[in-house]
Amino acid sequence: MAKSYNRYTTLRYIIDAPIVAISFIAALSLTSEKNIFVSTPTHYLFIPIALIAWYISTSFSKLYADRRSNKYSEEIIFIIYTIILFTILISSASFFLNNFFHFSAYLFLCFLCILFLLMTITKYVIRKYLHSAIYQGKLFDNIIIVGSTASALDLYETINKYYYYGYKCIGFLDNTVSKLNGCLYMGKVDDLSNVLKEHVVDEVVIALPNTQNNQIQQCIQVCDFYSTKVRLIPDLDQYASSSIQVNNIGLVPVINVRSLPLDKSENKFLKRLFDICFSLAFFLILGFWLLPLIAFIIKLTSKGPAIFKQERWGLNNEKIICYKFRTMVASSSDIDKNGFYHQASKNDSRITTFGYYLRRTNMDELPQFWNVLLGNMSVVGPRPHPTPLNIQSMHTVENYMLRHVVKPGISGWAQVNGCRGETRVHGSMQKRVNFDLYYIHRWTFWLDNQIILQTIINIIRGDQNAY
């Protein structure tokens, strides 16, 4: 796959040049009253400067990093990040070259808007081209898994489910197990050398337990001999409650168990400031007319209050009152006949007709922007669970209580990755918690923006797990 994928990567680099040029020319044509091709030839000398600024910006933002296994919303966030850096550079260049180029603020605004629009469309088309090529088997990386741990099984199932990641597992090696959910068994770990000699392998993924350190080293040496790329899936479950960073001191690899990003005062301030600004913007633009309209329809279509109040757990297990639009009949109960929390299920008879629509579009959560302004919730964070569900899960789900070390959110990393709805299936709550811990440990301002963008996309197209 290497040569084919390199051509795809080169295309991503090269195609940005005409996009930047076309965006600038289009901006000139929209803001100039005269014929730009005749009267402003010096303006086109600005294009090489813009291209230099663009590629410098992309080197800092890492726009061209391989994100085929990530959601498209992440790529949009990186495009926005790149354009912010590009704006800073191009503004500085315009200031120093003021004697040669005279551009209005309106032209720059048009230029940046057109650039964002074209970049977003182009990257999406290229992404779909890549997925199509992978689906047709043109851009697969052949990988071999060494080991049959739970992590190995998770990896195998993931790359089978999401074909557009571009990986094809041709087999696995293990000393004790010969079955891995349909994956081809290719022998023992010591057979790795023969396998690499007889098969075309782009990458070897080592998923052996840490206790088998000698075999891990032998596998790495074999892969080095055959110039095969190696990845390790470390056995770090015992450190799951902490944020992990791997770096080197000299030639010695070191695992840093560090504090959480949101433990820092400046990050807390940034997140709180964003929460307040975003919530106020919501109420000023949409909330002032949309919330009363939804409440009126609820009152019109079913008996009972429009707003549903429920006790949930927030930061540091503090009990909060969470506000939602009522989506069930007013007489329905949260507790089933066995005394367990009665989760909403598909075709649940308690859900009203309009409530079904609200839940499908996540609009039943909109009143929680008031929780955000009150300060007991955030726009983005782990979803708060009702008290009975917390009590049920805290003793059965590993690291469950750690999701309460940050404020809960209206939307979260688990929700945009499909972990919402019922958690009756074994392991579903654990998977949700794992996503929450990933978010807590790797929080960034840009990750929050990506989650918000993906939430909006899910609202538009509907969420199959929302009912």
N, C-alpha and C positions, 0 to 999 in steps of 0.2 A: 504493500500500500504506500510505502514511503514516497515514491516518485509522484504518484497520483495526488497524494495529499499535499505534497510540496507545491504542486501546480495550483491547487485550490488556495493554499496560503498566499502564494504569489499574486493570484487574482485579487484576493482581498486587499493586498497592498496597492496594487496598480490601479484598481478601479476607483480608488478615492481621489486620484489626481483629476480626472475629468469631472468628477462630481463637484469638487471644490471650484474648478474653473466654470462649470455650467452654472453653479449657484451664484457666483459673482457676476457673470454676464447677465443672468436673469434679473438679479437685483438692480444692475445698472439700467436694464431696459425698463424696469418698473418705476424707477425714480428719475430717469432723465427724460426731458421733453424733446431733446434733439436726437438725431441719428447717432447712436453711440459708436457705430462702426466707422464713422467718418470724423466726428468732432472730438472724440476723446481717446486717441490712440495711446496716450501715456497711461491711461487707466489700466490697460492690459499688461503693463509692466509690473503692476501690483500683483498679478496672479502668481508669478514665481515666488514672490515674498510670502503670499498666502500659503502656497504649497509647502514651503520650508517650515512656516509656523505650524501648519497642520501636522506634518510628520514629526516635528519636535514634540508637539502635544501628545500625539499617539504613543510616543516612546515613554512618556511619563505616565500616561493613563493605562498603558498596556491594552489598548483597544484590540490589538490583533492577537491576543492570547487565545489559546484553544478553548472555546466555550461550547463545543458541540453537545456536551452532556449537561449544560445548564439551560435554564429557561431563557426565552428571548427577552423577557423583561429585564434581565440582568444586562444584556447587551445594550438595550436602550439606555439604561442608567449609565453605562460606560460611554455611550455616545454623548450623552448630556455632559458628563464629566470632562470628556475631551473638548467639547465645544466651549466649556467654561475656561479651560486652560488656553484654548485657541483664541478666545476673545481677549484674554489678558495679553497674550503675545502680539496679536495683530493690532491691538490698541496702542501698545508701546511702540511698535514699528511705525504706525501712522503718525504718532507724535513726533518721532525723530525725523520722519520723512515728510513733514508737513509742507515743506517748500516744493515738493514734487507731486504730492497727491492731496487733493482736497475733497474729502468725502463727508457727507452729512451723516448725522446720527441715524436718520431714517433709512439711509442706504445700508448702513451696517446692520440695523435691525432686520431689514428685509433679507440681507445676505445670510445672516445667522439662522433666520427662520426657514429659509429655503434650503440651506445646508442641512439643518436638522431633519427636515422632511425627506429630502432625497437620500440622506444617509440611512435613515430609518427604513425606508422602502427598499433601498439597495441591499442593505445587510439582511433584511428579511428574505428577499429573493435569493440571495446567495446561500443563505442558511437552508432554504427549502431545496435548492439545487443540491447541496451537500447531502441532505437527508434522502433525497431521491437516489443519488449515486450510491449511498450506503445501502439503501433498501434493495437496489439492484445488484448488490454484491461487488461493486467496483472499488469501494474505499474501506473495506474491512481491515482491521488489524487482527491477525491471528494471535491469540494468546493461549498460554498454558498456565494452569493453576497448580502450584505445588503445595499440597496440604489439603485437608478436608475439614478444617475447623468451621465453626458457625459463620465466621467472616468470609470464608471461601464460598460457602453456600449462598450467603447474601450477595456476594459479588456475581456469582454465576446466574442467579435468578434476576438480578438487576440488569445485566447486559443482555439477557434474553428478552426481558420485558421491554426495555428501551433500546430498540435496534439502532436508533439514530445516534447512540453514543459511539457507534462505529467499531465495536469490538465483537469478535467471534471466538468463543472458547472452543478449541478443537480437542481438548482433553484435560485430564488432571492426573497428578502423580501423588501417591501416598503409600506409606509402608503398611498400614493396617486396614484401611477402608478401600473397597473397590467399587462403591456406588456413591454417586453424588447427584441425585435428582435428575438422572438421565444423561449426565455428562460422561463422555467416553473415558474409560479407565485405560491409562497408557503405561502402567507399571509402577514400580517403586521409585522412591526419590533418587536413588543411585542410578536409575535409568535415564536421568535428565540429559546426559551427554549424548546417548544414542538417539533420543527423541529429537534433539536439536540438529543432529546430523542428518536424520531421515526426513524431517518435516520443515516446511517454511514457517518459522515462528518469528513474529515481530516483537513479541514481548512476553516475559515470564513474570507471573505474579506469585510471590512467595507468601503463603498464608500459614506458615508453620508456627506452633506455639513458641514462646520465648525460651522455653526450657530446652529446645532443640537448636541451640545456638550454633553448634558445630556443623550441623547439616545445613543451616541457613548460610553459613560462610562457604561451605562447599558448593552450594547451588550458585551463589554469587560468582565464585571463581569459574565455574563451568560456563556461566553466561558471559563472563568477561572474555573467556577463551574464544567463544563463538560470536563475540561482538553483538550480543543480544541485549536489548534493553531490559532492565530489571525494576520491578516495583515490590515494595514490602507492605504487607498489611500487618502492622504491629499489634501485638496483644496488649492493648492499653486499657482494657475494661476497668482495671483497678483504679485508674486515674480519671474515670469518667466524670467525677464530681468537680474536676478542676479543668481550667483551660490549659491546653498543652501546646508547647512550641518546641520544635526541634531545630537546633543549630549546632555549631561547632566551636570548640575551644581548641585552637590549633587543628590537629587532625582527629580530635576525639569528639564523636557525636554526643551531644548533651540534650536531655529532655528537660525543659523548663516548665515547672508547674507554677503558673503566674496568676495574678489577680484578674478578676473579671473586668472587661472594658468599662462597664457601667459602675464599677467601684470608684472610678475617677470623677472628681467633682466637675471638671470641665465637660466631660461626656454627659453627666447627669443634667447639667445646665443646658447643654445643647439640645438634648432630647426633650427636656421640659419646655424649652422655648419653642421648639418645633411643634410640640403637642398643642400648646396654647394657640400659636399662629394658625396651624392647620384647622383646629376646631373652630376658631373664630371665623376663618374664611368659609368653612362649611356652613355655619349658621347664617352668615351674611349673604352667601351666594345661593345656597340650596335650602338650608334648614328652615328659614323663616316662612317659606311657603310649602315645602315638601312635607315636613313633619305634621303640620295641621291637616294637610290633605289626606295623608295616610291615616291619621287618627280619625278623621271624619268617615272615611270608607270603612274602617274597622267597626266603628259604632253603628254604621248604617247596615252592615252585613251580619253582625252577630251581637248578642247581648253581652254586657260586661264592660269593664274599663278598657280603654285603648292601650294604656301602659301597663306592662307586667313587671312587678318588682320581685327580685329573687335574691336571696342571700348567697353570696359566693365568697371565695377566699382570694385575697389580694396579696400585696407585698408583705413578706414575713408572716404569712398565714393570717393576717388581719381580716376579719369579716367585713365585707362591704355589701352595700345594696346596689345590685346591678339593674339598670333600666333597659327594658326591651319593649318593642311593640308586641301586644298579645297576638299570638298566632293559633292558640288552641281555644276550645270552648271554655268559658269561664269556670265551669263546674269540674273540669278535669283535675286529676290528682297527679302529683309528682312521684308518689310512692305506690308501688304495686302491692298486690295482696300478700306477697311474701316479705314485705318490709324493705325491699330494695328500691333504689332510685329507678324510676320508670323513664328510660330514655326514649326520645322520639325515634320512631322507626318508619320504614317505607310503608306508605299507605296507612299511616296511623290515623285511626278514626277520630282522635282528639283534635286533629289539625283542621282548621276551618278552610274554606275554599280560598279566601283572600290570604289567609295565613300561609297556605302552601306557596303562593306566589312570593310572598315576602321572604320566606325561608330559602326559596330557590335563588333569589337575587341578593340574599344577605341584608336586605333592607330592614329586617326586623331588629338589626343591631344598631341602627342609626341613633336612637336615643342615648346610646352609650357615649356619644360625644359630650354629653353633659357630665358623665362620670370623668371624662378626660379633663374637663375644665375644673371639676371639683378636686382633681389631683389624685384620685384613687385608682385611675386607669391611665393607660397610654394608648396612643393611636395604634402602635405596633407592639406586640409582646405575646407571651403565652396566653391562650384563651383561658379566662377564669371558669372554673367548674363549680357547679352547685355543691353545697356542703355535703349532702349524702354521697355524691359521686367521689368527692375527695376522701371521705372516710373509707369508702369501699376500696379505693385505689392505693391509698398510702401504705397499706400493708402487703399489697400483692404486686405492685409495679416498682421496679428497681429505680432508685433515685427520683421517685415521684415528687417528693417535697422540695427538691432543689429548684423546681420550676417557679417557686414562689420567692426566689431571691431578687426578682425584679418585678416591676409593676405588670399586671396583666394587660392585655391589649384587645382592641376591637378586632384586629386581624393579626395573624401570626405566621411564622415560617412553616409551622405544621399544617395550617389551613391551606396555604397556597400550594402546598405539596400534596394535597389530596387527603390529608388526615383530618377529617371532620365527619360529623354525623355519629352514628352508633359506634360503640367500642365493645360490643359484645363478643366479637370474634377474638379468639386467643391471640395475644400479641399486638392487637391494634392500639391499645392504650400505651403500651411500651414504645411502639413506633412513634406515636405522637409525642411522648415525653422526650425521646431521643432527638427529635427535630427541635423541640423547645430548648433542650440543653445545647444543641448546636448553635442556635440563635444567641443564647445567653453568653456562650463562650466566645463567639466570633462577631459580636455586635459591631456594626459601623453605621454611620449616618447614611451611607449609600445603600446598605442592606435594608434599612428601614424604607427608603424610597423605592427600592426594587419590590419589596413586599406590598407596598401601597399600590404600585403600578400593576402588579400581578393580580391583586384583589379586584381592581377596577376591571381588568380583562375578564376575570372569572364572573363578575357581576353581569357583564355584557353578554357573555356566551353561555352563562348558567353553569352551575356546579352540580354534577351528577350525584355527589355525595351529600348534597344539601336537601334535606326533607324533614 
